[in-house]
Amino acid sequence: MARVFISYRRDDSIDVAGRMYDRLVAHFGRESVFKDVDSIPPGRDFRRHLHQAVQECDVLLAVIGCDWLHVHNERGEPRLHDDRDFVRIEIEAALQRDIPVIPVLVRGGTMPHSGELPSSLHDLVYRQAMLVRPDPDFHRDMDRLIAALDAASSTAAMSPPGGASQSESPQRTAPAPAIAERPGRLTNSLDNVLVRVPKEYLPGIRDADEVLYVSTTAVSNRDYRAFINGCSEAVPPRPPRNQLEQRVWDGRDCPEPVLDHPVVFVSPLDAIAFCT
C-alpha cells in the first residue's frame, strides 16, 4: 500500500489539502498519509528532518493552487526561491529520490514553467499533473487520484528490486491483485513505454478492455500533437465547460514554450487511443 506525503502551502491550499487528506486517510489509513511535519525538535536541522519524513514515503503529492508560486517570505522574496522553504525542501527530496511526484492542481492552479522555479525543481514541470476540482467534481477527481496511487503502488511492488530479472525477483508475500497475470509492457508508435494496468485501478473508466496501458513517463504536448496529427480522422473539440478548459488545446495547435510540458485534460477515450 502506498505511503503518501502531501506537500502544500498553508497560505495557498490548506482547505483543499485538508479534504484530500481525509479522503486519502479513509482509503490508505492514517499511518500511510503524511500532511504536516510538526514538532521539529529544537536544535535539529529541519532540512534533515524533512528529508527523513519524505524518505519514509513512496509518493509525494505537490498541491499547487493559484498562489503557490506567489507566496513571499518576510523579506518580500518568493518563498520557493528561498532554500530554507519547507515546500521546496520536500519536493527536492522527493525528486532526488526519484519517487513519483504528482503535481495536484487545485483552486485554479496551473503547472509552473521551469523559468519560474529554482533549478533544483526543474524536473517538476515534466511530472504528469492531476486536477482536483471543487464540488461537485471533488470526489470524482479524488477517486481518479486514489486509483492512480493504487496503480503506482502495485507497479512498484511488482517491479524486480535493484534491476533484477524476473527470474531473480523474490516471491511476493502480499496477496497479488485480482488479475489473471502481471502487468506487461509495450511501446506505442511514438516510442512511449506503457505499463499494463488492471481496469479496477481506474474506476472512472468503464467502456474499456479488461486492462489498460499507462505511460511510464509524462506525455508531452509535443507527443500528443504528433498523435493527433497522425490520426486519420480528426475529431472536432467540444466547447470548453469552464475557465480551466478554455486553456486546453485540441492537439492541432500549441504554443511553442509549452510543447515539452505534460499534456493535461485528455479524455479517457483519447488516452486509450494514444496507448494503442
C-alpha positions in Angstrom: 0.0 0.0 0.0 1.3 3.4 -0.9 2.7 5.8 1.7 1.7 9.3 0.6 3.3 12.6 1.5 1.1 15.7 0.9 3.2 18.8 0.2 1.2 22.1 0.3 1.3 25.7 1.2 -0.9 26.8 4.1 -1.3 30.2 2.5 -2.3 28.6 -0.8 -4.4 25.4 -0.3 -4.8 24.5 3.3 -8.5 23.9 2.9 -8.2 21.6 -0.2 -5.2 19.8 1.3 -7.3 19.0 4.4 -10.1 17.5 2.3 -7.6 15.5 0.3 -6.0 14.2 3.5 -9.4 13.0 4.8 -10.1 11.1 1.6 -6.6 9.5 1.4 -6.8 8.5 5.1 -10.1 6.8 4.5 -8.6 4.7 1.8 -5.0 4.1 2.8 -5.2 4.6 6.6 -3.9 7.3 8.8 -0.4 5.7 9.2 0.2 5.8 5.5 -0.6 9.5 4.8 1.6 12.4 5.9 0.4 16.0 5.6 2.2 18.2 8.1 5.7 17.8 9.6 5.1 19.2 13.1 7.2 19.3 16.2 10.7 19.6 14.7 12.9 19.2 17.8 14.7 22.4 18.9 18.3 22.4 17.5 17.5 19.8 14.9 18.4 20.5 11.3 15.0 21.0 9.7 16.3 20.1 6.3 17.4 16.6 7.5 14.1 16.2 9.4 12.0 17.0 6.2 14.3 14.7 4.1 13.7 11.9 6.6 9.9 12.4 6.5 9.9 12.2 2.7 12.3 9.3 2.8 9.5 7.2 4.5 7.0 7.8 1.7 6.5 6.2 -1.7 4.7 9.1 -3.5 4.7 12.9 -3.0 1.7 14.9 -3.9 2.7 18.5 -4.7 -0.6 20.5 -4.2 -0.4 23.6 -6.4 -3.0 26.3 -6.1 -3.2 29.7 -7.8 -0.9 31.3 -5.2 1.7 28.5 -4.9 4.3 30.4 -6.8 3.5 33.8 -5.4 3.7 33.4 -1.6 6.5 35.6 -0.2 8.6 35.4 2.9 9.1 38.2 5.4 11.7 39.9 3.2 9.3 40.1 0.3 11.0 37.3 -1.7 9.2 34.3 -3.3 9.4 31.5 -0.7 10.1 29.0 -3.4 13.4 30.7 -4.2 14.5 30.5 -0.6 16.5 27.3 0.0 15.0 27.2 3.5 11.4 26.9 2.3 9.7 23.8 3.6 7.8 23.1 0.4 10.9 23.4 -1.7 12.9 21.1 0.5 10.1 18.5 0.5 9.8 18.4 -3.3 13.6 18.5 -3.8 13.9 15.5 -1.5 11.3 13.5 -3.5 12.8 14.4 -6.9 16.3 13.4 -5.6 14.9 10.0 -4.6 13.2 9.8 -8.0 9.9 8.6 -6.5 6.6 9.5 -8.1 5.9 13.2 -7.6 2.4 14.1 -8.7 1.5 17.8 -9.1 -2.1 18.2 -8.0 -3.7 21.3 -9.5 -6.3 22.9 -7.2 -8.1 26.2 -6.9 -7.2 27.4 -10.4 -3.5 26.4 -10.1 -1.5 25.7 -13.2 1.8 23.9 -13.9 4.7 26.4 -13.5 7.2 27.0 -16.2 10.8 25.9 -15.5 11.9 29.6 -15.6 9.7 30.3 -12.6 11.3 27.6 -10.5 14.7 27.2 -8.8 16.9 24.8 -10.9 16.6 22.1 -8.3 12.8 21.9 -9.1 13.0 22.0 -12.9 12.1 18.3 -13.1 8.8 19.0 -11.6 7.4 20.6 -14.8 7.8 17.2 -16.5 5.8 15.2 -13.9 2.3 14.4 -15.1 -0.2 16.5 -13.2 -3.7 15.7 -12.0 -6.6 18.0 -11.4 -8.7 18.1 -8.2 -11.6 20.5 -8.6 -14.1 21.8 -6.1 -17.6 20.3 -5.7 -19.4 18.7 -7.5 -16.3 17.2 -9.0 -14.1 16.9 -5.9 -14.9 13.2 -5.0 -14.8 12.1 -8.6 -11.3 13.7 -9.1 -10.1 12.2 -5.8 -11.3 8.7 -7.0 -9.1 9.1 -10.0 -6.1 10.3 -7.9 -6.5 7.3 -5.5 -6.8 4.9 -8.4 -3.5 6.3 -9.8 -1.8 5.9 -6.4 -3.0 2.3 -6.1 -1.7 1.6 -9.6 1.6 3.2 -8.9 1.9 1.2 -5.6 1.0 -2.0 -7.4 3.5 -1.4 -10.2 6.3 -0.7 -7.8 5.5 -3.8 -5.8 5.7 -6.0 -8.9 9.0 -4.5 -10.2 12.1 -6.5 -9.5 14.3 -4.8 -6.9 17.6 -3.4 -8.0 17.1 -4.1 -11.7 17.0 -7.9 -11.1 15.5 -10.1 -13.8 12.0 -11.5 -13.4 13.5 -15.0 -12.6 15.7 -13.5 -9.9 13.0 -11.5 -8.2 11.8 -12.8 -4.7 8.5 -14.4 -4.2 5.6 -12.0 -3.3 4.5 -12.3 0.3 1.5 -9.9 -0.1 -1.7 -11.1 -2.0 -1.5 -10.4 -5.7 -4.1 -8.0 -7.3 -7.2 -9.7 -8.7 -6.0 -10.1 -12.3 -5.0 -13.1 -14.4 -1.4 -12.1 -14.9 1.2 -9.5 -14.0 1.1 -6.2 -15.9 3.2 -6.3 -19.1 5.0 -3.6 -21.0 4.8 -2.4 -24.6 5.9 0.5 -26.7 3.4 2.5 -28.9 4.1 4.2 -32.3 5.6 7.2 -30.5 8.1 5.1 -28.5 6.3 5.7 -25.2 6.8 2.8 -22.8 3.5 1.7 -21.5 2.6 -0.4 -18.4 -0.4 -2.7 -18.4 -2.8 -1.7 -15.5 -5.9 -3.6 -14.4 -9.2 -1.7 -15.1 -10.2 -1.9 -11.4 -7.4 0.5 -10.6 -9.1 3.1 -12.9 -12.8 3.0 -11.7 -13.7 6.1 -13.7 -13.2 4.3 -17.0 -15.9 1.7 -17.8 -16.1 1.3 -21.6 -12.6 -0.2 -22.0 -10.9 -3.5 -22.2 -10.2 -5.6 -19.1 -6.8 -3.9 -18.8 -5.4 -0.5 -19.9 -1.9 0.7 -20.6 -0.5 3.8 -18.8 2.6 5.6 -19.9 5.6 5.3 -17.5 6.7 8.8 -18.4 4.9 12.1 -18.8 3.3 12.5 -22.2 4.3 15.9 -23.6 2.2 18.3 -25.6 4.6 17.6 -28.5 3.9 13.8 -28.2 0.2 14.4 -28.1 0.3 16.7 -31.1 2.2 14.1 -33.1 -0.5 11.6 -32.1 -3.3 13.9 -33.1 -1.7 14.8 -36.4 -1.2 11.1 -37.2 -4.9 10.3 -36.7 -6.7 9.5 -40.0 -9.8 11.3 -38.8 -9.8 14.4 -36.6 -12.5 14.7 -34.0 -13.7 18.2 -33.5 -13.2 19.6 -30.0 -16.1 20.2 -27.8 -16.7 23.7 -26.4 -14.9 24.4 -23.1 -17.1 23.9 -20.0 -15.2 26.2 -17.6 -12.3 28.7 -17.4 -9.7 26.0 -16.9 -10.8 24.2 -20.1 -10.5 27.4 -22.1 -6.8 27.0 -21.8 -7.0 23.4 -23.2 -5.8 22.9 -26.8 -7.2 20.2 -29.0 -4.0 18.8 -30.4 -3.9 20.9 -33.6 -2.1 24.0 -32.2 0.1 24.5 -29.2 2.3 27.5 -28.1 6.0 26.6 -28.6 7.0 27.4 -25.0 4.8 24.6 -23.6 5.4 21.9 -26.2 7.5 19.9 -23.8 5.2 20.3 -20.8 3.0 17.4 -19.8 -0.3 17.3 -21.7 -3.5 17.7 -19.5 -7.2 17.4 -20.0 -7.1 14.4 -22.2 -10.3 12.4 -22.3 -10.2 8.7 -21.3 -11.1 7.6 -24.9 -8.2 9.7 -26.3 -5.9 8.2 -23.7 -6.9 4.7 -24.7 -6.4 5.6 -28.4 -2.9 7.0 -27.6 -1.8 3.8 -25.9 -2.9 1.5 -28.8 
